[in-house]
Each structure stands twice: as structure tokens, then as C-alpha cells.
Amino acid sequence: MSQAGLGGAVGAIVKRDLLLAFRRRADLSTTVFFFIMVASLFPLGVGPEPAVLRTIAPGVLWVAALLSCLLSVGRVFTADYQDGVLEQMVLIPHPLIVLVLAKVFAHWLVSGLPVVLLSFLLGLQFGLEGDALAVLALSLLLGTPTLSLIGSIGAALTLGVRGSGMLVALLVLPLFIPVLIFGAGAVSSTVSGIGAEANLSLLGACFMLALPLAPWATAAAVRIAVES
């Protein structure tokens, strides 16, 4: 098995998933607009008091990011499972873990990266500025890939199950909670002047733990779903 062949397979998977995502613009826009709407409605409901908005900003923005990821992660493998692409991925002579990681990366590019980029604009609605905006973006840059990695496990475990969307949420939400706590805590600490280093370190540790383990668990679940 050549490295060129594996690299070509990974590139083909990422390119294909991105093309399919942009062809299904409704799914793509749903995730992005959900994040925008949730984050934008809170300032309207709470009121214009700057101190209150800065206090609730970390939790609101991070919960919106988590829910937008949860909204899309259940569809990572569904279409490929239905049209037989997953079966081909299992059969080709490349590590399934790497191919799964490519699909998760493509999902993050479509659903996680827009959230990171939009966080600068949406953070301004809550009165965040300077270091707080930078830490918000950095925490989402570390946290959203972790959410995609963890969510892919639930998506793979529920392949072929009717009403899998709710089941995915039940499976992965408990695992999302540490990421939410550390991500929001990093921004809150910056706003209060404490410093975000501890929370960012813990958030990075979550990512480094999920990076090798989540693709392995996801690949095992995909293999079971295909062979059953």
C-alpha cells in the first residue's frame, strides 16, 4: 500500500464530501444559519446591557456552536451508507481509520470552520473585544474538531437505525459536556481577567485524546454496520 495511494484516497474523500455538501446547500445553510440565529436572538431577548451580554456570551456562543454541530453530525455517514460508498471504503486496501478521519475533517470544514469564522462577528454583538474575541475563536478552533470527532462515533453507531438523529444526541451529548465547559470557561476567564491558559490546555487535551481514539471507535462501528 503506497502512501501516494492513501493520500489520493484521503484527498478524494475530502473533495467528494465538500462537493456534495455544496450541492446540498440546504443542509449546509441550515447548520450555519442555526448558529447565527441562536447567537443573535439572545441579545435581543436579554436586552442591551453590556455587562449582562458579556457575562452570558461564552455560554450562549458555545451552546450555539455545540447544537449546530449536533444538527449536522448525524448525517456524516448516512448518505454513504445508503448508496454503498461505506462498503467500498471498508473493502479498499487502505486503513479505514484514516478514511473515516478524512470524512470527519470534511465535516468540520463544512460545519465547524464557518462557526469559528463567524464567532468574531457574533462575539461583537455581546460586547466581546480584543483578547476575548481571540480566545473565543481559538477555543472554537480547538473545540469544534473535537465535537466532530466525538459526534462521528454516535453517527456511526446509529447507522441504519430509524430516528437516529435523536439517538445520536443522547449518545454524544454527555461526551460534549467537557468540551463545552472548557470552551466557555476559557472565554469567561478572559472576560473576567483571570486568563484562559488552563481551560485552553484542557480543551487541547480533549482534542488530542479524541484525535486517535474517536476515528478508531468510529471505524469499528462503521465496519459493524456494513457487515451486519
C-alpha positions in Angstrom: 0.0 0.0 0.0 1.7 3.2 -1.1 1.5 6.5 0.8 0.6 8.2 -2.5 -2.4 5.8 -2.9 -3.5 6.5 0.7 -3.1 10.3 0.2 -5.0 10.2 -3.0 -7.9 8.3 -1.3 -8.0 10.8 1.5 -8.0 13.7 -0.9 -10.7 12.2 -3.0 -12.9 11.6 0.1 -12.5 15.2 1.3 -13.1 16.6 -2.2 -16.1 14.5 -2.7 -17.7 15.3 0.6 -17.1 19.0 0.1 -18.6 18.9 -3.4 -21.7 17.0 -2.1 -22.0 19.5 0.8 -22.1 22.5 -1.5 -24.6 20.7 -3.8 -26.8 20.2 -0.8 -26.8 23.8 0.1 -29.9 23.4 2.3 -28.1 21.2 4.7 -25.0 23.5 4.8 -27.1 26.7 5.3 -29.2 25.1 8.0 -26.2 24.5 10.2 -24.7 27.9 9.7 -28.0 29.8 10.0 -28.9 27.9 13.1 -25.7 29.1 14.8 -26.3 32.7 13.6 -30.0 32.7 14.8 -29.3 31.2 18.2 -26.4 33.5 18.9 -28.3 36.6 17.5 -31.6 36.1 19.3 -30.2 36.1 22.8 -29.0 39.8 22.8 -32.5 40.7 21.5 -34.2 38.8 24.3 -31.9 39.7 27.2 -31.5 43.4 26.4 -28.7 45.8 25.5 -27.0 45.8 28.9 -23.3 45.3 28.0 -22.3 43.8 31.3 -25.0 41.2 31.1 -24.2 40.4 27.5 -20.5 39.9 28.2 -21.4 37.6 31.1 -23.7 35.3 29.0 -21.6 35.4 25.8 -19.3 32.4 26.4 -22.1 30.1 27.3 -24.5 31.2 24.6 -22.0 31.1 21.8 -20.6 27.8 22.8 -24.0 26.2 23.3 -25.0 27.5 19.8 -21.8 26.0 18.3 -22.4 22.7 20.0 -26.0 22.4 18.9 -25.1 23.4 15.3 -22.6 20.6 15.2 -25.1 18.2 16.7 -27.5 19.2 14.0 -25.2 18.1 11.2 -23.0 15.4 12.6 -25.7 12.7 12.3 -25.5 13.0 8.5 -21.8 12.3 8.2 -22.2 8.7 7.1 -25.9 8.4 6.3 -25.8 9.1 2.5 -22.6 6.9 2.1 -24.2 4.1 4.0 -27.4 4.2 1.8 -25.6 4.3 -1.6 -22.9 1.7 -0.7 -19.9 4.0 -0.5 -19.1 2.9 3.1 -19.0 -0.7 2.0 -16.4 0.3 -0.7 -14.4 2.2 2.0 -14.3 -0.9 4.1 -13.2 -3.1 1.2 -10.4 -1.0 -0.3 -6.8 -1.7 0.9 -6.4 1.4 3.0 -6.8 1.9 6.8 -10.4 2.6 7.5 -9.4 4.8 10.4 -7.7 7.2 8.1 -10.6 7.3 5.7 -13.0 7.9 8.5 -10.8 10.8 9.7 -10.9 12.3 6.2 -14.7 12.3 6.3 -14.7 13.9 9.8 -12.3 16.5 8.6 -14.6 17.3 5.6 -17.5 17.6 8.0 -15.6 20.1 10.2 -14.6 22.2 7.1 -18.3 22.5 6.3 -19.9 22.9 9.7 -17.1 23.8 12.2 -14.9 26.2 10.3 -17.8 28.6 9.4 -18.7 28.7 13.1 -15.1 29.7 14.0 -15.0 32.4 11.4 -18.5 33.8 12.3 -17.6 33.8 16.0 -15.6 37.1 15.5 -18.7 38.9 14.2 -21.2 37.3 16.6 -19.0 38.0 19.6 -19.2 41.7 18.9 -22.9 41.5 19.5 -22.2 40.5 23.1 -19.6 43.3 23.6 -16.6 41.0 23.4 -13.5 42.6 22.0 -9.7 42.1 21.8 -8.4 39.2 23.8 -11.9 37.8 24.5 -12.7 37.5 20.8 -9.3 35.9 20.1 -9.8 33.3 22.9 -13.4 32.6 21.7 -12.1 31.9 18.2 -9.2 29.8 19.5 -11.4 27.8 21.8 -13.8 27.1 18.9 -10.9 26.2 16.7 -9.8 23.6 19.3 -13.3 22.5 20.3 -15.3 22.1 17.1 -13.0 19.4 15.7 -13.3 17.6 19.0 -17.1 17.8 18.7 -17.0 16.5 15.1 -14.7 13.6 16.2 -16.9 12.6 19.1 -20.1 13.1 17.1 -18.8 10.8 14.4 -18.9 7.9 16.9 -22.6 8.4 17.6 -23.3 8.8 13.9 -21.5 5.5 13.1 -23.2 3.7 16.0 -26.7 4.6 14.8 -26.2 3.8 11.1 -29.4 2.2 9.7 -31.4 3.0 12.8 -34.7 4.7 12.3 -34.9 8.1 14.1 -31.1 8.1 14.5 -30.9 11.9 15.0 -32.3 11.8 18.5 -30.3 8.7 19.4 -27.1 10.4 18.2 -27.9 13.4 20.6 -28.4 11.0 23.5 -25.2 9.2 22.8 -22.8 12.1 22.3 -24.2 14.9 24.5 -22.6 13.6 27.7 -19.3 13.5 25.9 -19.8 17.0 24.6 -20.1 18.5 28.1 -16.4 18.7 29.0 -15.7 20.4 25.7 -18.5 22.9 26.4 -17.3 23.6 29.9 -13.7 24.2 29.0 -14.5 26.2 25.8 -16.9 28.5 27.6 -14.7 28.6 30.6 -11.8 29.9 28.5 -13.8 32.8 27.3 -15.3 33.6 30.7 -11.9 33.6 32.3 -10.6 36.0 29.7 -13.6 38.3 30.2 -13.1 38.3 34.0 -9.3 38.9 33.6 -8.2 35.6 35.1 -6.5 34.1 31.9 -7.6 31.3 29.7 -4.5 29.2 29.7 -5.8 26.4 31.9 -9.1 25.9 30.1 -7.4 26.1 26.7 -4.9 23.5 27.8 -7.7 21.2 28.9 -9.5 21.8 25.6 -6.4 20.9 23.7 -6.1 17.8 25.8 -9.6 16.8 24.9 -8.7 17.2 21.2 -5.5 15.2 21.5 -7.4 12.4 23.2 -10.2 12.4 20.7 -7.9 12.5 17.6 -6.6 9.0 17.9 -9.5 7.3 19.8 -12.6 8.7 18.0 -11.6 7.5 14.5 -10.7 4.1 15.8 -14.1 3.7 17.6 -15.9 5.2 14.6 -14.2 2.8 12.1 -15.1 -0.2 14.3 -18.8 1.0 14.3 -18.8 1.6 10.6 -17.4 -1.9 9.9 -20.0 -3.5 12.1 -22.8 -1.5 10.4 -21.6 -2.5 6.9 -21.1 -6.2 7.8 -24.3 -6.6 9.7 
